[in-house]
Amino acid sequence: MTLEAVKTLDPVTVEIIRNALTSAADDMNATLIRSAYSPILYEGGDCVVALMDTEHRVLGQSAGLPLFLGNLETCSLAVEEKYGRSAWQEDDVWILNDSYIGGTHLNDVTIFAPVFVSGDLVGFAATRAHWMDMGSKDVGGSMNSTDIFQEGFRMGPVKLHEAGIETSVVDLISTNVRFPYQTKGDMNAMVAALRMGSTRMKELVNRYGVEQLNAARDEIFRQTEELELETVRDIPDGVYEAEGVLDNDGIELDKPISIKLKITVAGETIDFDVRESSDQTVGPVNCGVAQAVSALRVGYKLLISPDTNSNGGSFRPMTTQVRRGSVLGAIAPAPCQWYFSHLGMLIDMVSRAMAPVMPERVVSASHGDSMIITTAGFDARFGRNWVTMEATLGGYGGWQGSDGESALINNVNGSLKDLPIEMMETRYPFRINEYSIRPNSGGPGQWRGGNGVVREYEFLADCVVGLWFERSKTPAWGLFGGADAQGPEVIINPGRADEVRTLKENARKIKAGDIIRLAVGGGGGFGEVTERTREAIEQDIANGYITEDFAKTHYGY
């Protein structure tokens, strides 16, 4: 950059540019959500967007799923690795959903594009969103897939648009998914978001010039790095470890899956090592390396820099070690459909490992999993097929000075919103009979864990249902004397002769009149149970968070 650009850079300009980049990402996100065709996007917000510089470093990223934190750049980098820097051409749009590159399941599709000003590359705009069906062997996704080929249509980095014109890839996608109209609508919403991001970036370049914009970027990155380094320096050098276990992979039901984390702090560096975790599994709980790194970044950020936006200056003190061929570093053809169960636990494990030296910052474990229910069938009212996917809410862990919150989306999903009952009952042939806080599900403690929820479905038409509920064997743990929470429970047709208790099901046939009752676990308690005040216990009883019997058993009330 020129000396003139540096001289004209002042703190006010830096802040204007910092907030303009964040606002640009928010505009992109709003464009995507308002234009989308699927409820999981326009109601739930299962998406994220970002602007990046020419080196693929994040300039501004919207609120969205934390699990996509800082890994959109892996997709644009994949283009350069495969085709070289010259692959970027104005008005091109690229698409990718390969689980071993992006890290997630095939339903999470990334669409991205270069941004040019006066013929020069100035950065990238990127979007990622969940598409409801990718042509997997079961509608919407399979709970019992054993290889990636059963999970749907898989794309490495390919052009979706070339010189502003749709390529044959659009038709290829349309012929490989069960809901092409809806899918193409969501695709176009993502492209519209890219155009919004490109417009906002061009406005900034035209207003400030590339040199001043880059100078501000470097200062923003420097400030972010320094803030993180201050916290890392204060952590005592040492090795900190934690371990957790998933129930199973949905196929080998008697084989738990071990996740092991070792954190090494040395001066200004902090290394996260998960290489001793289990090998990749037969069933679909694997993820690509990029997602393991993202989960570790979420855990890092919650402790190191929770109050600052992520950008290219984030995570510089951090290194990661992931073993390829492990459940956190899957290689083809490992299935990856439900890639997030161990990642939610891994995020909580960062707090567990660092609790001895960061007691004022850590939090007890959350319910930890998305607790998925999918439904699919034919709706005679409208003469069409349907598919849904919902993440069910649970409880967060207590922390020093506060009880955990009840009825929140899990930690990997962040700002993903609960789908409104009114919308669900209008669009699909089922009724929600109950949606309530699940008493006693949070772990007791000086600060108790938040409670999970109860959600009961009554089906008005025959259909198939998928279930992916985890963490029954390792429910949310407490810290510093806090107790563990209750785990999840699913009952089909409760109280009837055909009652079934289960946690994982693939395309289970459901008849009209059947009922499914979901009960999600809570968060772990924090601090010694004996330290909870009588007043707090009485308020919990009055609010319906715990029962009197629970208070007597766990608090001696």
C-alpha positions in Angstrom: 0.0 0.0 0.0 1.2 3.6 -0.6 2.3 5.9 2.2 -0.6 8.2 1.3 -3.1 5.4 2.0 -1.6 4.8 5.4 -1.5 8.5 6.3 -5.2 9.0 5.5 -6.2 5.9 7.6 -7.7 7.0 10.9 -9.5 5.1 13.7 -12.9 6.5 12.6 -12.4 5.3 9.0 -11.3 1.8 10.3 -14.5 1.6 12.3 -16.7 2.7 9.4 -15.2 0.1 7.2 -15.3 -2.6 9.9 -19.1 -2.0 10.4 -19.7 -1.6 6.6 -18.3 -5.0 6.0 -20.4 -6.6 8.7 -23.5 -4.8 7.4 -22.8 -6.0 3.9 -22.8 -9.5 5.2 -26.0 -8.9 7.0 -27.6 -7.5 3.8 -26.5 -10.7 2.0 -28.0 -12.9 4.7 -31.3 -10.9 4.6 -31.4 -11.2 0.8 -31.0 -15.0 1.0 -33.6 -15.5 3.7 -36.2 -13.2 2.2 -35.8 -14.8 -1.3 -35.6 -18.5 -0.2 -38.3 -21.1 -1.0 -37.7 -23.5 1.8 -39.0 -23.0 5.4 -35.7 -24.2 6.8 -34.1 -21.1 5.2 -36.8 -18.4 5.3 -38.1 -19.4 8.8 -35.2 -21.2 10.3 -32.2 -19.4 8.8 -30.1 -22.5 8.2 -27.5 -20.5 6.2 -24.5 -18.3 6.5 -22.8 -15.7 4.2 -19.5 -14.0 4.1 -17.3 -11.5 2.2 -13.6 -12.4 1.8 -10.5 -10.7 0.5 -8.4 -11.9 -2.4 -6.5 -14.2 -0.1 -9.8 -15.8 1.0 -9.7 -14.2 4.5 -13.0 -13.2 6.0 -13.8 -9.5 5.9 -17.4 -9.8 7.2 -19.6 -12.8 8.1 -23.2 -12.8 9.1 -24.8 -14.3 12.1 -25.7 -17.9 11.2 -24.5 -21.3 12.1 -21.3 -21.1 14.2 -20.3 -24.5 12.8 -19.5 -22.8 9.5 -17.2 -20.4 11.3 -14.2 -19.6 9.1 -14.5 -22.5 6.7 -16.3 -21.0 3.7 -12.8 -20.1 2.4 -12.0 -23.8 2.1 -14.4 -23.9 -0.8 -13.0 -21.0 -2.8 -9.5 -22.2 -2.0 -10.5 -25.6 -3.5 -11.0 -23.9 -6.9 -7.5 -22.4 -6.9 -6.0 -25.7 -5.8 -7.7 -27.6 -8.6 -7.7 -25.0 -11.4 -5.3 -22.3 -10.4 -5.7 -18.6 -9.8 -6.6 -17.9 -13.4 -9.9 -19.8 -12.9 -11.5 -16.6 -11.5 -13.5 -14.8 -14.1 -16.0 -12.0 -13.8 -19.7 -13.0 -13.6 -18.8 -16.6 -12.9 -20.5 -18.4 -10.0 -19.2 -21.6 -8.4 -20.9 -24.4 -6.4 -19.6 -27.1 -4.1 -21.1 -29.5 -1.6 -18.4 -32.2 -1.3 -18.3 -33.4 2.3 -14.6 -34.0 2.3 -13.9 -30.4 1.2 -16.6 -28.3 2.9 -16.7 -30.8 5.8 -20.5 -31.0 6.3 -23.2 -33.2 4.7 -24.2 -33.0 1.1 -27.3 -31.0 1.9 -25.1 -28.0 2.9 -24.4 -26.4 -0.4 -21.8 -23.6 -0.8 -22.2 -21.1 -3.7 -19.6 -18.5 -4.1 -18.3 -16.0 -6.7 -15.3 -13.7 -7.3 -15.8 -9.9 -7.1 -14.2 -7.7 -9.7 -13.9 -3.9 -9.9 -12.6 -2.4 -13.2 -11.3 -5.8 -14.3 -9.4 -6.5 -11.1 -10.2 -9.2 -8.5 -11.0 -7.5 -5.2 -12.4 -10.4 -3.2 -15.1 -13.1 -2.9 -18.7 -13.4 -1.8 -19.8 -16.8 -0.4 -23.0 -18.4 0.8 -23.9 -21.7 2.4 -27.4 -23.0 2.9 -29.1 -26.3 3.7 -31.1 -27.8 0.7 -33.9 -30.1 1.8 -33.1 -32.9 -0.5 -30.0 -33.9 -2.5 -31.3 -37.1 -3.9 -30.2 -39.4 -1.1 -31.6 -42.9 -0.9 -34.2 -41.6 1.6 -36.1 -38.4 1.2 -34.2 -35.5 2.8 -31.4 -37.6 4.2 -30.7 -41.0 5.6 -30.1 -42.0 9.2 -28.5 -45.3 8.2 -26.3 -44.5 5.2 -23.0 -46.4 5.1 -21.3 -44.6 2.3 -21.4 -41.1 0.7 -23.0 -42.4 -2.5 -26.2 -43.2 -0.5 -26.4 -39.6 0.7 -27.1 -37.9 -2.6 -25.6 -35.8 -5.4 -22.0 -34.8 -4.7 -20.3 -31.9 -6.4 -16.7 -30.8 -6.3 -16.0 -27.2 -7.2 -17.8 -26.6 -10.6 -19.2 -23.5 -12.3 -22.9 -22.9 -11.8 -22.8 -19.7 -13.9 -20.3 -18.8 -16.6 -20.0 -15.2 -17.7 -23.4 -14.6 -16.2 -25.2 -17.5 -17.9 -26.4 -20.7 -16.1 -24.4 -23.8 -17.0 -25.6 -27.3 -17.5 -24.9 -28.0 -13.8 -28.2 -26.3 -13.0 -30.1 -28.9 -15.0 -27.9 -31.7 -13.6 -28.9 -30.6 -10.1 -32.6 -30.3 -11.0 -32.7 -33.9 -12.4 -31.0 -35.3 -9.3 -33.2 -33.9 -6.5 -36.8 -34.7 -5.5 -37.9 -31.1 -5.2 -36.4 -29.3 -8.2 -38.7 -26.2 -8.0 -37.9 -25.6 -4.4 -34.3 -26.4 -4.8 -33.8 -24.0 -7.7 -35.6 -21.3 -5.8 -33.2 -21.6 -2.9 -30.3 -21.7 -5.4 -31.4 -18.4 -6.9 -31.8 -16.9 -3.5 -28.1 -17.7 -2.8 -27.0 -16.2 -6.1 -29.0 -13.1 -5.3 -27.2 -12.9 -2.0 -23.9 -13.1 -3.8 -24.9 -10.2 -6.0 -25.8 -8.2 -3.0 -22.4 -8.9 -1.5 -20.7 -8.0 -4.7 -22.6 -4.7 -4.9 -21.7 -3.8 -1.3 -18.0 -4.6 -1.8 -17.9 -2.6 -5.1 -19.4 0.4 -3.2 -16.7 0.2 -0.6 -13.9 0.0 -3.2 -15.3 2.9 -5.2 -15.7 5.0 -2.0 -12.3 4.3 -0.3 -10.1 2.8 -3.0 -8.5 -0.6 -2.8 -5.4 0.6 -1.0 -7.3 2.3 1.8 -9.7 -0.6 2.1 -6.8 -3.0 2.4 -5.1 -0.8 5.0 -8.2 -0.8 7.1 -8.5 -4.6 6.7 -5.0 -5.1 7.9 -5.7 -2.9 11.0 -8.9 -4.7 11.7 -7.0 -8.1 11.5 -4.2 -6.7 13.7 -6.6 -5.5 16.4 -8.4 -8.9 16.4 -5.2 -10.8 16.7 -3.9 -8.7 19.5 -7.1 -9.0 21.5 -7.0 -12.8 21.2 -3.3 -12.9 22.1 -3.9 -11.0 25.3 -6.3 -13.7 26.5 -4.0 -16.6 25.3 -1.0 -15.1 27.1 -2.9 -15.1 30.4 -3.6 -18.9 30.2 -1.0 -20.8 32.2 1.2 -23.0 29.9 0.3 -26.6 30.1 -1.6 -29.5 28.6 -5.4 -29.7 29.2 -7.5 -32.7 28.2 -11.1 -33.8 27.9 -13.0 -36.8 26.5 -16.6 -37.6 25.5 -18.5 -40.5 24.0 -21.3 -40.6 21.5 -24.0 -43.3 21.8 -23.4 -44.9 18.4 -23.2 -44.2 14.7 -26.7 -45.4 13.9 -25.4 -48.7 12.4 -23.2 -50.4 15.0 -25.5 -49.6 17.9 -23.3 -51.2 20.6 -20.2 -49.4 19.6 -19.7 -46.0 21.3 -17.6 -43.4 19.6 -14.8 -41.7 21.5 -13.8 -38.1 21.0 -10.5 -37.1 22.7 -9.2 -33.5 22.9 -5.8 -32.4 24.0 -5.1 -28.6 24.3 -1.5 -27.4 24.6 -0.9 -23.8 25.7 2.6 -22.5 25.2 3.1 -18.7 25.5 1.2 -17.1 22.6 0.1 -20.3 21.0 -2.7 -22.7 21.7 -2.9 -26.1 19.9 -6.0 -28.3 19.6 -5.3 -32.0 19.0 -8.1 -34.5 18.3 -6.0 -37.2 16.6 -6.7 -39.8 19.2 -10.4 -39.8 18.5 -12.1 -42.9 17.0 -11.6 -44.0 13.5 -14.2 -43.0 10.9 -17.4 -45.0 11.4 -19.6 -47.2 9.3 -22.6 -45.0 10.0 -23.1 -41.3 9.1 -21.5 -39.4 12.0 -18.3 -38.6 10.2 -17.2 -35.1 9.1 -14.5 -33.6 6.9 -11.4 -32.0 8.5 -12.8 -28.5 7.7 -15.7 -29.0 10.1 -13.6 -30.4 12.9 -11.5 -27.2 12.6 -14.6 -25.1 12.6 -15.9 -26.7 15.8 -12.6 -26.2 17.5 -12.7 -22.6 16.4 -16.2 -22.2 18.0 -14.9 -23.6 21.3 -11.8 -21.4 21.1 -13.9 -18.3 20.3 -16.4 -18.9 23.2 -13.5 -18.7 25.6 -11.0 -16.4 23.9 -12.9 -13.7 22.0 -16.7 -14.1 22.5 -17.4 -10.4 22.1 -15.7 -9.7 18.8 -16.8 -10.5 15.2 -14.7 -13.1 13.4 -12.5 -12.0 10.5 -9.2 -12.9 8.9 -7.3 -11.8 12.1 -9.2 -14.4 14.2 -7.6 -17.7 15.3 -4.1 -16.7 14.5 -2.7 -18.0 17.9 -4.5 -21.3 17.2 -3.3 -24.5 15.6 -5.2 -27.7 15.0 -4.3 -31.4 14.6 -6.9 -33.7 13.0 -6.1 -37.2 11.8 -7.3 -38.1 8.3 -9.3 -41.3 8.5 -10.7 -40.5 11.9 -14.3 -39.7 12.7 -13.3 -36.0 12.6 -11.2 -36.3 9.4 -13.3 -38.6 7.2 -12.1 -39.7 3.8 -14.1 -41.2 1.0 -16.4 -43.0 0.9 -17.3 -42.5 4.6 -20.9 -41.3 5.1 -21.3 -37.8 6.6 -25.0 -37.1 6.8 -25.2 -36.4 10.6 -21.8 -34.9 10.9 -22.5 -32.6 13.8 -23.2 -34.8 16.8 -19.6 -35.2 17.9 -18.9 -31.6 17.0 -21.4 -30.2 19.5 -19.8 -32.3 22.1 -16.4 -31.2 21.1 -17.3 -27.6 21.5 -18.4 -28.3 25.1 -15.2 -30.4 25.7 -13.1 -27.2 25.1 -14.7 -25.7 28.1 -14.3 -28.9 30.1 -10.6 -29.1 29.3 -9.9 -25.4 30.1 -12.2 -25.3 33.3 -9.3 -25.6 35.8 -7.6 -22.5 34.5 -10.5 -20.4 33.1 -13.3 -21.0 35.7 -14.8 -17.5 35.1 -15.2 -18.1 31.3 -16.2 -21.7 30.9 -19.7 -23.1 30.8 -21.1 -26.6 31.7 -22.1 -28.8 28.8 -25.2 -28.2 26.8 -27.7 -30.8 25.4 -25.2 -30.7 22.5 -27.0 -32.3 19.5 -29.4 -31.0 16.9 -31.9 -33.7 17.9 -33.3 -34.1 14.4 -36.8 -35.2 13.3 -37.5 -35.5 9.6 -40.9 -36.2 8.1 -41.8 -37.0 4.5 -44.9 -38.2 2.6 -47.8 -37.2 0.3 -50.2 -34.5 1.4 -53.6 -35.3 -0.2 -54.9 -31.8 0.8 -52.5 -30.1 -1.7 -51.8 -33.1 -4.0 -48.0 -32.9 -3.4 -45.1 -34.6 -1.6 -43.5 -32.9 1.4 -40.3 -33.2 3.4 -39.4 -31.5 6.7 -36.3 -31.4 8.9 -36.3 -29.8 12.4 -33.7 -29.4 15.0 -35.3 -29.7 18.5 -34.4 -27.3 21.3 -32.6 -28.2 24.6 -30.9 -26.8 27.6 -27.6 -25.0 28.0 -25.2 -25.4 30.9 -24.9 -23.2 33.9 -21.9 -20.9 34.4 -20.3 -18.8 37.1 -23.0 -16.3 38.0 -25.9 -17.6 36.0 -28.2 -20.5 35.4 -28.2 -22.1 31.9 -30.9 -21.0 29.5 -33.7 -23.4 28.6 -35.1 -24.2 25.1 -32.3 -23.1 22.9 -30.9 -24.4 19.7 -27.7 -26.4 20.1 -24.3 -24.8 20.0 -23.4 -25.8 16.5 -26.5 -24.1 15.1 -26.3 -20.7 16.7 -28.9 -18.3 15.3 -30.9 -21.1 13.7 -34.6 -20.3 14.6 -37.3 -22.6 15.8 -39.9 -23.3 13.0 -43.2 -21.8 14.0 -45.9 -24.3 14.9 -48.5 -22.3 13.0 -46.5 -22.6 9.8 -45.8 -26.3 10.3 -49.4 -27.2 10.9 -50.6 -25.2 7.9 -48.1 -26.6 5.5 -47.9 -30.3 6.7 -50.4 -32.9 7.8 -49.6 -33.1 11.5 -50.5 -31.4 14.7 -48.3 -30.2 17.5 -50.2 -31.3 20.6 -47.6 -30.1 23.1 -44.6 -27.8 23.1 -43.3 -27.2 26.6 -40.3 -26.9 28.9 -39.3 -30.3 30.2 -39.1 -30.0 34.0 -36.1 -31.5 35.9 -34.1 -32.0 32.7 -31.3 -29.5 33.7 -28.5 -30.5 36.0 -28.6 -29.3 39.6 -25.9 -27.0 40.8 -25.2 -23.6 42.5 -26.3 -22.4 39.1 -28.5 -25.0 37.5 -28.5 -26.1 33.9 -31.3 -25.0 31.6 -34.1 -27.4 30.7 -34.9 -29.1 27.4 -38.3 -29.2 25.8 -41.1 -31.7 25.1 -42.6 -31.6 21.7 -45.4 -34.0 20.7 -46.5 -34.6 17.1 -49.9 -36.2 16.1 -49.8 -37.3 12.4 -52.9 -36.8 10.3 -51.6 -38.8 7.3 -49.4 -41.8 6.7 -45.7 -40.8 6.2 -42.2 -41.8 7.1 -40.2 -40.3 10.0 -36.5 -40.1 10.6 -35.0 -39.5 14.0 -31.4 -38.7 15.1 -31.2 -38.1 18.8 -27.9 -38.4 20.6 -26.1 -37.9 24.0 -28.1 -40.5 26.0 -25.0 -42.2 27.3 -23.1 -38.9 27.8 -25.7 -36.3 28.7 -24.6 -32.8 29.4 -22.1 -32.8 32.3 -21.7 -30.4 35.1 -18.6 -28.5 36.3 -17.2 -27.6 39.7 -19.6 -29.8 41.6 -22.6 -29.3 39.3 -24.5 -32.4 38.4 -25.2 -33.9 35.0 -28.4 -33.3 33.1 -31.0 -35.7 31.8 -30.5 -37.1 28.4 -33.0 -37.3 25.5 -36.0 -39.6 25.2 -38.3 -40.4 22.2 -41.5 -42.3 22.6 -43.7 -43.4 19.7 -47.4 -43.8 20.7 -46.8 -43.3 24.4 -49.1 -45.3 26.7 -50.5 -47.5 23.8 -50.0 -51.2 23.3 -47.7 -50.4 20.4 -45.5 -48.0 22.4 -41.9 -47.8 21.2 -38.9 -46.1 22.8 -36.1 -45.2 20.4 -33.6 -42.5 19.6 -32.5 -43.2 16.0 -34.8 -44.3 13.2 -34.5 -44.3 9.4 -37.7 -43.8 7.3 -39.9 -45.4 9.9 -43.5 -45.9 8.7 -46.0 -43.8 10.6 -49.8 -44.2 10.3 -52.4 -41.4 10.6 -53.2 -41.1 14.3 -49.8 -42.1 15.5 -48.0 -39.9 18.0 -44.3 -39.1 18.5 -43.2 -37.5 21.7 -39.8 -35.9 21.8 -38.1 -35.0 25.1 -34.7 -33.2 24.8 -32.1 -33.1 27.5 -31.0 -30.1 29.5 -27.6 -28.5 30.4 -25.2 -29.4 33.1 -25.1 -27.7 36.5 -22.3 -25.4 37.6 -20.9 -25.2 41.2 -21.7 -27.2 44.3 -25.4 -28.2 44.5 -25.4 -27.3 48.3 -24.6 -23.7 47.4 -27.9 -23.0 45.6 -30.0 -20.7 47.6 -33.3 -21.6 49.0 -34.9 -18.6 47.3 -33.6 -19.8 43.9 -35.0 -23.3 44.5 -38.4 -21.9 45.4 -38.4 -19.8 42.3 -37.5 -22.8 40.2 -40.5 -24.7 41.7 -42.8 -21.8 41.2 -41.8 -21.4 37.5 -42.2 -25.1 36.8 -38.5 -25.6 36.1 -38.2 -28.3 38.8 -40.7 -30.3 40.8 -40.9 -30.4 44.6 -39.8 -34.1 44.6 -36.8 -33.1 42.4 -35.9 -30.3 44.9 -36.0 -32.8 47.8 -33.9 -35.4 46.1 -31.2 -33.1 44.7 -31.2 -30.1 46.9 -32.5 -31.5 50.2 -35.3 -28.9 50.0 
